Amino acid sequence: MHTEIFTFCDFAQENNGKLTIVGTFDTILTRQFPCVHPQLSMVIRVRFNIGEFCGHDFRIETRDIDGERCIEPISGKIEVRGVGNATAVSHLVFNIANLHLSNASVINFTLFIDNHELATIPLYVRRG
């Protein structure tokens, strides 16, 4: 398995296997701290090989540069089913509302599947 997409954006949706992503970014600029970012979406697309078609547990953890948790972990299960191809994809779309940001930092979002770290992306938070 490998991650094809792992990004933040203004809006995302999955509809019948089609993934729509609008306005990808990796930085939030704010005039003052603390602040609240009203809405963002996190999108993940993972490709699985035929031997990996089954149920998988996933977890997304967040840590700042000091290693402190920023958001409660997101966890669940992915059921991977093929449609006659040698690979299959699963889409995960999460909407995060009212993200509280106390200071300039970097927040690392890490995806684990079956307790194995698969990918990490940063969300930069800056004064601007």
Stockholm file with secondary structure:
# STOCKHOLM 1.0

chainA/1-128         MHTEIFTFCDFAQENNGKLTIVGTFDTILTRQFPCVHPQLSMVIRVRFNIGEFCGHDFRIETRDIDGERCIEPISGKIEVRGVGNATAVSHLVFNIANLHLSNASVINFTLFIDNHELATIPLYVRRG
#=GR chainA/1-128 SS CEEEEEEEEEEEEEETTEEEEEEEESEEEESSSSEEEEEEEEEEEEEEEGGGCSEEEEEEEEEETTSCBCSCCEEEEEECCCSSSSEEEEEEEEEEEEEEECSSEEEEEEEEETTEEEEEEEEEEEEC
#=GC SS_cons         CEEEEEEEEEEEEEETTEEEEEEEESEEEESSSSEEEEEEEEEEEEEEEGGGCSEEEEEEEEEETTSCBCSCCEEEEEECCCSSSSEEEEEEEEEEEEEEECSSEEEEEEEEETTEEEEEEEEEEEEC
//
